[in-house]
Amino acid sequence: MRKLAPALSLAALAFTGTAHAQGGGYPDAYALRPLQMPTGMVQLKVPVIINLSKGSVASPVFIPFELRLGLTNDLELRIFHPVHGLCVSGHAKGCDRVYNDLALGMLYSVMRERGIELSLLGAFEVTSFSSPALVRLDAGMAFKFVHAPFSIAAWPYVGIGLTHRDQNGDSINLPVEFAFQLSSPTALFLETGFFGDAHDFGNTWSSPLGVGINYLLQHGVDMGAEFKLDDAIGNGSGGDNREFIFYFALRN
């Protein structure tokens, strides 16, 4: 961690120093932003996630950082971590390995009209590098409707297990976010959705509930926090699974 902190600080300074170069009319208002980055825009998001479940507080603590790249106005590339990313709390606190997953995703815009956006969604995920290696393919759509000061976004997709399907089965996923722009720098958001086994959805579905705030520190620099119940309701809910998320996001 001593080596990691200076690197993150340098990255933050580099992004902050170029924040005013942000182009394409990309909104500062969190709730009013489009689905995708415009051409040439890069965003680094660094969330720190702390488990708050009973008996497992801070076990683990992890940083699933994400990089979004606007290759064109219609195509966005996303490098993200579907599980833990950088797990920093140590083996005794739920981190079997410091780094063990990585994913590459994309969004391709197919419609933008009257505040409505639709994009094709795809991703190739390695949810575990260690033996057995677990590889998945995601395919779906992304949707967003913006009517200031509100927005709603959804990313329905099917996850298909490509290896070791006995422990890496297919899934149905419908993450949803509602956002409200409270003031120029401040937005509130609510995250929920439905998730479950594609072959037994009725008996395995669960729905999370997260409430958060995003604050614009300056043009191109966000800070936010969220409290989340990972499986608030559902037949597949496992009880007391909750977490606290703190993040910052930097755009060029």
C-alpha positions, 0 to 999 in steps of 0.5 A: 500500500505504501507504493500504491498511494504515491502512484494514485496521488500522481494519477490524481494530479495528472487528471486534475491538471487536465480537467479543464480540457474536458470536451464534447459538452459532457455535463458536470451534473451527475444525474444528467450525464449520458451513458457513454464517454465522448471521443477522447474522454477518459475517466478513472474511478477508484472506489474503496469498498468496505464490508459492513456485514455482521461479524465480517466488518472490514473483511474484506476491503477492496478497490475495484478500480475502473477505467472508461475510454471514449474511443468514438462518440458511439463506442466506449471501452471499459476496463473494470474488476467484476469481483474485488480488483485490488484486495487490500485487507490481507488474507486474514481479512477475506483477501485470498489474493491481492489481485485475482480478476479483470474484465474488458467491456464495451458500449456501442450506441444505437440510439440517442433521441429526446433524452433517451439512449440505447446501447449494446453492452458486452464484456469478457470477464475473468472472475478468477485467475487462480485455479480453477480459472473462471471466465464469463461472457456478458451480453445485453443492452444499456438504457438511460432516460434523462429529464432534468433533474431526474434520470433512470438508467438500466443495464440488463444483461445475461452472463454466460459461464465459459469455464467450470460451469458447475461453479460458474453458471449463467445469470440474469442481471438487471442493475438499475440506477435512479438519480436526482440532481439536488443542486449544481454540484450535488446528486443523490442516487439509488441503486437496485435491480434484480439478479439470479441464476438464469436456469432457476431465477424464481428460486434464486433472485435477489435485489440489492438496495444502495443509497448514495451521494455524488459531489462535484469537487471541481470540473472533471473531479467527483467524490461520492459515497454509498451505503448498500445492502447487497441482497435486501430482498429476494428468494436468493437473499443471504441475509446481512450483507452490506457495505460502505463505498467511498469513491473518487472519479477523475476525467480528462 
